[in-house]
Amino acid sequence: MTDRQDQVAGLLLAAGGGRRLGGRPKALLEHRGRPLVEHAVGVLRAAGCTRVHVVLGAGASAVRERARLDGCVLVDNPEWERGMGSSLRAGLGSLGGTGARAALVSLVDQPGIGSLAVARVLAAYRDDTSLVSAAYDGTRGHPVLFGAAHWAGIAASATGDRGARAYLAERDAAITLVECGDVAKPYDIDTEDDLGHLE
């Protein structure tokens, strides 16, 4: 196991309730014959994350029953309805005391972002002060990597659906951007129309 694999934990945010999808939990949407959350965990692992924490919220008990998430640390976010910020806080909190020096954060509803893009972001990790973001034609997107030195500040500022946006905006010059537009498509599965992206 390389230092990078040992020190960087994959953190999958999979708590969304799919409000614009008629209340279907995003983690359980089907992609390639399995729940989307399973696909997303597989992407993190294929990219080199040996340790994966998954934040669950909407339909958490159904996700536990239907998705094969062996070897993952499952983190319940009882405040998932308050938005992605609460899931990010829960996920970062679950990494305390694990020895992880960075979190590579991905979103369950972006199946167009595969292991090649995630591996590029992982490769840019240096130490616990790292801030790395995938970019698509120069625009910051997911996944993102947060060194542990930033976790407390991110958790303090993560509210609603903005996640770490405000924290990162204040530190724009410190972020390493990794272009991924040639290997990934950063669409979200948010609406009925978006379901066409699933296979």
Kinemage of the C-alpha trace (Angstrom):
@kinemage 1
@onewidth
@group {chain A} dominant
@subgroup {mainchain}
@vectorlist {calphas} color= white
{ca met a 1} P 0.000 0.000 0.000
{ca thr a 2} L 1.432 3.369 -0.956
{ca asp a 3} L 1.550 6.291 1.444
{ca arg a 4} L -1.090 8.019 -0.636
{ca gln a 5} L -3.531 5.090 -0.363
{ca asp a 6} L -2.864 4.801 3.347
{ca gln a 7} L -3.228 8.499 4.149
{ca val a 8} L -6.158 9.529 1.938
{ca ala a 9} L -9.628 8.225 2.766
{ca gly a 10} L -12.398 8.227 0.187
{ca leu a 11} L -15.465 10.072 1.482
{ca leu a 12} L -18.655 9.450 -0.480
{ca leu a 13} L -21.610 11.746 0.183
{ca ala a 14} L -24.677 9.591 -0.501
{ca ala a 15} L -27.364 10.991 1.799
{ca gly a 16} L -29.499 12.941 -0.688
{ca gly a 17} L -33.222 12.351 -0.794
{ca gly a 18} L -33.782 13.088 -4.477
{ca arg a 19} L -36.385 15.767 -3.794
{ca arg a 20} L -36.677 16.588 -7.529
{ca leu a 21} L -36.798 12.860 -8.324
{ca gly a 22} L -40.008 12.287 -6.409
{ca gly a 23} L -38.203 11.557 -3.144
{ca arg a 24} L -36.173 8.587 -4.408
{ca pro a 25} L -32.915 8.321 -2.436
{ca lys a 26} L -30.084 8.954 -4.873
{ca ala a 27} L -27.959 6.166 -3.381
{ca leu a 28} L -30.538 3.602 -4.562
{ca leu a 29} L -30.991 4.787 -8.150
{ca glu a 30} L -30.008 1.928 -10.417
{ca his a 31} L -26.881 2.192 -12.570
{ca arg a 32} L -25.502 -0.770 -14.508
{ca gly a 33} L -27.782 -3.109 -12.605
{ca arg a 34} L -26.752 -2.087 -9.086
{ca pro a 35} L -27.481 0.794 -6.689
{ca leu a 36} L -25.643 4.001 -7.604
{ca val a 37} L -23.906 4.053 -4.208
{ca glu a 38} L -22.208 0.743 -5.053
{ca his a 39} L -20.964 2.139 -8.349
{ca ala a 40} L -19.578 5.247 -6.607
{ca val a 41} L -17.727 3.182 -3.993
{ca gly a 42} L -16.260 1.078 -6.792
{ca val a 43} L -14.974 4.211 -8.522
{ca leu a 44} L -13.189 5.381 -5.354
{ca arg a 45} L -11.620 1.967 -4.859
{ca ala a 46} L -10.551 1.640 -8.497
{ca ala a 47} L -8.867 5.042 -8.202
{ca gly a 48} L -6.786 3.845 -5.252
{ca cys a 49} L -8.802 4.671 -2.118
{ca thr a 50} L -8.501 1.581 0.069
{ca arg a 51} L -10.423 3.179 2.919
{ca val a 52} L -13.912 4.469 2.079
{ca his a 53} L -16.436 6.191 4.358
{ca val a 54} L -19.999 6.509 3.020
{ca val a 55} L -22.409 9.088 4.458
{ca leu a 56} L -26.013 7.844 4.353
{ca gly a 57} L -29.213 9.747 5.025
{ca ala a 58} L -32.391 9.308 2.975
{ca gly a 59} L -33.451 5.661 2.971
{ca ala a 60} L -30.370 4.676 4.993
{ca ser a 61} L -31.830 1.371 6.189
{ca ala a 62} L -32.859 0.408 2.632
{ca val a 63} L -29.383 1.322 1.365
{ca arg a 64} L -27.799 -0.912 4.018
{ca glu a 65} L -30.083 -3.773 2.958
{ca arg a 66} L -29.802 -3.464 -0.811
{ca ala a 67} L -26.295 -2.189 -1.522
{ca arg a 68} L -23.140 -4.243 -1.113
{ca leu a 69} L -20.897 -1.919 0.834
{ca asp a 70} L -18.602 -4.460 2.488
{ca gly a 71} L -15.481 -2.934 3.952
{ca cys a 72} L -16.894 0.597 3.947
{ca val a 73} L -17.433 2.642 7.093
{ca leu a 74} L -21.117 3.660 6.970
{ca val a 75} L -21.858 7.013 8.585
{ca asp a 76} L -25.446 8.015 9.350
{ca asn a 77} L -26.356 11.665 8.906
{ca pro a 78} L -29.636 12.231 10.763
{ca glu a 79} L -29.621 15.849 9.517
{ca trp a 80} L -29.379 14.959 5.817
{ca glu a 81} L -32.432 17.059 4.954
{ca arg a 82} L -30.438 20.167 5.883
{ca gly a 83} L -28.258 19.700 2.819
{ca met a 84} L -24.856 18.523 1.683
{ca gly a 85} L -23.042 20.615 4.299
{ca ser a 86} L -24.394 18.409 7.076
{ca ser a 87} L -23.212 15.278 5.256
{ca leu a 88} L -19.765 16.755 4.733
{ca arg a 89} L -19.551 17.561 8.448
{ca ala a 90} L -20.671 14.041 9.407
{ca gly a 91} L -18.193 12.471 7.010
{ca leu a 92} L -15.219 14.546 8.109
{ca gly a 93} L -16.166 13.876 11.731
{ca ser a 94} L -16.083 10.138 11.073
{ca leu a 95} L -12.468 10.386 9.908
{ca gly a 96} L -11.190 11.820 13.188
{ca gly a 97} L -8.871 9.384 14.926
{ca thr a 98} L -8.524 7.112 11.876
{ca gly a 99} L -5.052 8.321 10.950
{ca ala a 100} L -6.299 9.708 7.628
{ca arg a 101} L -4.429 12.839 6.599
{ca ala a 102} L -6.806 13.817 3.803
{ca ala a 103} L -10.327 13.130 2.561
{ca leu a 104} L -11.116 12.663 -1.123
{ca val a 105} L -14.747 13.741 -1.346
{ca ser a 106} L -17.040 12.520 -4.120
{ca leu a 107} L -20.784 12.749 -4.698
{ca val a 108} L -23.023 9.739 -5.287
{ca asp a 109} L -25.012 11.448 -8.055
{ca gln a 110} L -22.129 12.044 -10.484
{ca pro a 111} L -21.669 8.705 -12.301
{ca gly a 112} L -19.997 10.464 -15.233
{ca ile a 113} L -16.920 10.974 -13.046
{ca gly a 114} L -14.972 7.744 -13.106
{ca ser a 115} L -11.813 6.379 -11.577
{ca leu a 116} L -9.445 8.156 -13.995
{ca ala a 117} L -10.537 11.585 -12.754
{ca val a 118} L -10.539 10.482 -9.111
{ca ala a 119} L -7.049 9.009 -9.482
{ca arg a 120} L -5.742 12.308 -10.888
{ca val a 121} L -7.057 14.206 -7.871
{ca leu a 122} L -5.602 11.573 -5.522
{ca ala a 123} L -2.212 11.842 -7.238
{ca ala a 124} L -2.070 15.569 -6.433
{ca tyr a 125} L -2.162 14.876 -2.667
{ca arg a 126} L 1.001 16.025 -0.887
{ca asp a 127} L 0.298 16.350 2.840
{ca asp a 128} L -2.360 17.371 5.356
{ca thr a 129} L -2.372 20.959 4.054
{ca ser a 130} L -3.371 19.870 0.517
{ca leu a 131} L -6.417 21.387 -1.190
{ca val a 132} L -7.082 19.771 -4.566
{ca ser a 133} L -10.038 20.005 -6.927
{ca ala a 134} L -10.947 18.423 -10.220
{ca ala a 135} L -11.571 21.020 -12.914
{ca tyr a 136} L -13.634 20.848 -16.075
{ca asp a 137} L -12.421 23.289 -18.727
{ca gly a 138} L -10.835 25.243 -15.893
{ca thr a 139} L -13.966 25.364 -13.698
{ca arg a 140} L -13.693 23.787 -10.258
{ca gly a 141} L -15.823 20.690 -9.647
{ca his a 142} L -15.754 17.283 -7.958
{ca pro a 143} L -14.089 15.288 -6.632
{ca val a 144} L -12.181 17.430 -4.165
{ca leu a 145} L -9.437 16.532 -1.722
{ca phe a 146} L -9.155 18.205 1.671
{ca gly a 147} L -6.067 17.770 3.818
{ca ala a 148} L -6.828 17.198 7.503
{ca ala a 149} L -5.492 20.646 8.417
{ca his a 150} L -8.593 22.078 6.704
{ca trp a 151} L -11.273 19.784 8.152
{ca ala a 152} L -12.216 21.918 11.151
{ca gly a 153} L -12.522 25.075 9.052
{ca ile a 154} L -14.572 23.308 6.394
{ca ala a 155} L -16.879 21.743 8.984
{ca ala a 156} L -17.430 25.147 10.593
{ca ser a 157} L -18.407 26.785 7.307
{ca ala a 158} L -20.350 23.930 5.641
{ca thr a 159} L -24.019 24.908 5.649
{ca gly a 160} L -26.982 24.078 3.432
{ca asp a 161} L -26.080 22.677 0.036
{ca arg a 162} L -22.959 24.781 -0.352
{ca gly a 163} L -20.671 22.227 1.264
{ca ala a 164} L -17.111 23.572 1.252
{ca arg a 165} L -17.736 26.206 -1.421
{ca ala a 166} L -17.311 29.231 0.856
{ca tyr a 167} L -14.175 27.807 2.473
{ca leu a 168} L -12.606 27.078 -0.905
{ca ala a 169} L -13.582 30.451 -2.365
{ca glu a 170} L -11.546 32.157 0.341
{ca arg a 171} L -8.518 29.990 -0.475
{ca asp a 172} L -8.687 29.971 -4.229
{ca ala a 173} L -4.969 30.602 -4.678
{ca ala a 174} L -4.088 27.584 -2.514
{ca ile a 175} L -6.155 25.077 -4.512
{ca thr a 176} L -4.393 22.744 -6.925
{ca leu a 177} L -6.687 22.364 -9.942
{ca val a 178} L -6.466 19.082 -11.817
{ca glu a 179} L -8.044 19.169 -15.275
{ca cys a 180} L -10.365 16.183 -15.782
{ca gly a 181} L -12.617 17.363 -18.624
{ca asp a 182} L -10.946 14.944 -21.035
{ca val a 183} L -11.812 11.865 -18.948
{ca ala a 184} L -15.034 12.713 -17.072
{ca lys a 185} L -18.400 14.440 -17.380
{ca pro a 186} L -19.480 16.281 -14.196
{ca tyr a 187} L -23.274 16.137 -14.598
{ca asp a 188} L -25.515 15.575 -11.552
{ca ile a 189} L -28.519 13.255 -11.360
{ca asp a 190} L -30.978 15.807 -9.972
{ca thr a 191} L -34.123 15.678 -12.096
{ca glu a 192} L -36.197 13.151 -14.042
{ca asp a 193} L -34.491 14.318 -17.249
{ca asp a 194} L -31.086 13.488 -15.738
{ca leu a 195} L -32.070 9.832 -15.275
{ca gly a 196} L -31.195 9.331 -18.939
{ca his a 197} L -27.520 9.449 -17.903
{ca leu a 198} L -27.921 6.227 -15.908
{ca glu a 199} L -27.145 2.942 -17.651
